[in-house]
Amino acid sequence: MPYAAGHRTEVKGKIIQSARRLFNRDGFDNVSIAQIMAGAGLTHGGFYSYFKSKSELYTEVLGCFFTDPNWKSCWEGVEVDLSSANLGPQVVRAYLSRQHFEDVENSCPMVALPTDVSRSNAPVKRAFETVFEAMVSVLERSSIENGRPRRARAQATAALCVGGMVVARAMLNRVRADELREACMSVALTLGGWRDESKLKNGKSKRPRSLSAGRI
């Protein structure tokens, strides 16, 4: 009996999600294809019907919430509206949120996997760079000054978000880790020109509930 329409896409999605969780938790080198397929509820042999290698799968895993329209339901209290003209500060607050800090398995792979990427081949590094550039692009579009995008600030802001979370997760002292997240968030919002990011175009101020809920 033939599979229903969409079956292949659904199975591929399960493999990617399983790999994301395992890579984020244990690292690329410490996870086997058998473990990935078991985590997806599938047999080892089916892997090569979808991916040529673990490295090819890795490039699929290197996505993040600001490029995934289905991300919204992942973290309670943190929402990112990908259609918003004010997306930049939302990304900063979500990236450096307590929820992102605590949810290792579902976090952005740029936080969990930079060391693995630095040791990997060109396709994997290219995928990492693509995701980072997507983040920079989002931040750049949201921070316009004198009619021109502020790319340098967007790059620095993105690096501050990713690097800040990497260092915070490496800390044993949770209080200091939280202080670091908050400090990085404050500086990142300043770099992007979003210290008063709650202002609307008509000049009135209104802080979105989703952003303040995900801050700490």
C-alpha positions in Angstrom: 0.0 0.0 0.0 1.5 3.4 -1.0 2.2 6.0 1.7 -0.2 8.9 2.1 0.7 12.2 0.6 3.2 14.1 2.7 4.5 11.0 4.4 8.1 11.5 3.2 8.1 15.1 4.4 6.8 14.1 7.8 9.4 11.4 8.2 12.2 13.7 7.2 11.0 16.3 9.7 11.1 13.7 12.5 14.7 12.8 11.6 15.7 16.4 11.6 14.0 17.1 15.0 15.6 14.0 16.5 19.0 15.1 15.3 18.5 18.6 16.5 17.7 17.5 20.0 20.6 15.0 20.1 23.2 17.3 18.5 22.3 20.1 20.9 22.5 17.8 23.9 25.5 15.6 23.1 27.3 17.3 20.2 27.7 16.2 16.6 30.6 13.7 17.1 28.9 11.9 20.0 25.7 11.1 18.2 25.3 8.1 15.9 22.9 7.7 13.0 21.3 4.8 14.8 20.6 7.1 17.8 19.1 9.7 15.6 16.8 7.2 13.9 15.8 5.6 17.2 14.9 9.1 18.5 12.6 9.6 15.5 11.0 6.2 16.1 12.6 4.8 12.9 15.0 2.0 11.8 18.6 2.7 11.1 18.4 1.5 7.5 15.9 4.1 6.5 18.3 7.0 7.1 19.9 6.9 3.7 16.6 7.2 1.9 16.6 10.8 3.2 20.2 11.9 3.7 23.5 10.9 2.2 25.5 11.3 5.4 25.3 12.7 8.9 27.0 15.8 7.7 24.3 16.4 5.2 21.7 16.0 7.9 23.7 18.5 10.0 23.2 21.2 7.4 19.4 20.7 7.7 19.5 20.9 11.5 21.3 24.2 11.5 18.2 26.3 11.4 16.8 28.5 14.1 13.6 30.0 15.5 13.9 33.3 13.5 13.7 31.3 10.2 11.2 28.7 11.3 7.5 29.8 11.1 6.6 26.8 13.3 8.8 27.8 16.2 6.3 29.9 18.0 4.9 27.2 20.2 8.3 25.9 21.4 8.8 28.2 24.4 5.9 29.3 26.6 6.0 33.1 27.3 8.3 33.9 24.3 6.9 34.7 20.9 8.6 36.0 17.7 6.4 37.4 15.0 8.3 36.8 11.8 6.1 39.3 9.9 6.7 42.1 12.3 8.6 45.2 11.2 10.0 45.4 14.7 11.5 41.9 14.6 15.0 42.7 15.7 14.4 43.4 19.4 12.1 40.4 19.5 14.9 38.1 18.3 17.4 39.6 20.8 15.0 39.1 23.7 14.0 35.6 22.6 17.6 34.5 22.0 18.8 35.7 25.4 15.7 34.6 27.3 15.7 32.3 30.2 13.6 29.9 28.2 16.2 29.6 25.5 18.9 29.2 28.1 17.1 26.3 29.8 15.8 24.5 26.7 19.0 23.0 25.5 17.5 20.3 23.2 15.3 22.8 21.3 17.7 25.7 21.3 19.4 27.4 18.3 22.2 25.0 17.1 24.5 28.0 16.7 24.8 28.0 20.5 25.3 24.3 21.1 27.4 23.5 18.0 30.0 26.1 17.2 33.0 24.0 18.3 31.6 21.1 16.2 31.2 23.4 13.2 34.8 24.7 13.5 36.0 21.1 13.1 33.6 20.1 10.3 33.8 20.3 6.5 33.0 23.1 4.2 29.3 22.3 3.7 28.6 22.3 7.4 30.5 25.6 7.9 28.6 27.1 5.0 25.3 26.1 6.6 26.3 27.7 9.9 27.3 30.8 8.1 24.0 30.9 6.2 22.0 30.7 9.5 24.2 33.4 11.1 23.7 35.6 8.1 20.0 35.1 8.3 20.1 36.4 11.9 22.2 39.4 10.8 19.8 40.1 8.0 16.8 40.1 10.4 18.6 42.4 12.8 19.8 44.7 10.0 16.4 45.2 8.6 15.1 46.2 12.0 17.8 48.8 12.7 17.7 51.5 10.1 19.6 54.8 10.6 19.6 57.7 8.1 17.9 55.4 5.6 20.7 52.9 5.5 20.9 49.4 7.2 23.4 49.2 10.0 25.1 46.0 9.0 28.2 46.3 11.3 25.9 46.8 14.4 23.7 43.9 13.2 26.7 41.6 13.0 28.0 42.6 16.4 24.5 42.2 17.9 24.1 38.7 16.4 27.6 37.7 17.7 26.7 39.1 21.1 23.5 37.0 21.3 25.2 33.8 20.2 28.4 34.3 22.2 26.6 35.5 25.3 24.4 32.4 25.4 27.4 30.1 24.8 29.3 31.6 27.7 26.2 31.7 30.0 25.6 28.0 29.4 29.2 27.3 30.3 28.9 28.9 33.7 28.3 26.8 36.8 26.9 29.7 38.8 23.3 30.3 37.6 23.1 33.7 39.1 26.1 34.9 37.2 24.8 33.2 34.1 21.5 35.1 34.3 23.4 38.4 35.0 25.4 37.8 31.9 22.3 37.1 29.8 20.7 40.3 31.0 23.9 42.3 30.4 24.2 40.9 26.8 20.5 41.7 26.2 20.9 45.2 27.4 24.0 45.9 25.3 22.5 44.1 22.2 19.3 46.3 22.4 21.5 49.4 22.7 23.6 48.4 19.7 20.5 47.9 17.6 19.0 51.2 18.7 16.1 49.4 20.5 16.4 50.7 24.0 13.0 52.2 23.5 12.0 49.5 21.0 8.4 49.4 22.3 7.5 52.7 20.6 5.2 52.3 17.7 5.3 54.4 14.5 2.7 56.8 15.9 4.9 57.7 18.8 3.0 55.8 21.4 4.7 53.2 23.6 3.4 49.8 24.3 5.7 46.9 25.4 4.4 43.6 23.9 3.5 41.1 26.6 5.4 38.3 24.8 8.7 40.1 24.9 8.6 41.1 28.6 7.4 37.6 29.5 10.4 36.0 27.9 13.0 38.3 29.3 14.0 36.5 32.5 
